[in-house]
Amino acid sequence: PDGNRIAFVRRSNDESALIVADADGSNQRKLATRPVTDYFKVPAWSPDGKQIACSAGSGEPYDLRNSIIAVRVEDGTQSPLTPQRWASTYGVEWLADGSGLLITGRDRYETPDQIWHISYPDGVARRLTSDSKIYRSISLTADSRTIVAVQTQLLSDIWVASDWKANLPRKITFGTGSYESACYAPD
């Protein structure tokens, strides 16, 4: 938060490590580790510089048991910031006054990633967006008065071809939704 240090994640085959270093990359120190099956994701410094919040994955298929944790900079101690469990988590940003965090993630696998607020220190999670778009990356201005977020919308179409070798496929939908599979009705 003072511009003098950075935090980043380094993964190997054996572990996921949260690393802190001087802003120029020197004096790297492994602050905390997790098994590679429960890896660190995006780190974010607390405004007072005493903690780093991280999204942590489960390493399971579909990454279904993510959490948001705090790592104390003084000694690397890890603790949950909220009891909420997530189907996936991505971006993490502390609010400038230290009263909470904003994250992107989803509470159930079948829902799109949304923007959430987690109060600090009580850890109450509240969804801020509720739409069909996917939010992954977020960033806040230094005073937390403005947020920027990457919003993704998946559009797909269905094409048919009666003889795919002889005829060109014909598009039968036009950017109206997101399709994962299709099949013909018996008739």
Salt bridges, closest charged atoms under 4 A:
GLU15 OE2 - LYS30 NZ 2.57
ASP38 OD2 - ARG34 NH2 2.63
GLU60 OE2 - ARG65 NH2 2.80
ASP63 OD2 - LYS41 NZ 2.93
GLU74 OE2 - ARG72 NH2 3.93
ASP75 OD2 - ARG72 NH2 2.75
GLU110 OE2 - ARG108 NE 3.00
ASP113 OD1 - ARG106 NE 3.17
ASP113 OD2 - ARG136 NE 2.81
ASP157 OD2 - LYS171 NZ 3.64
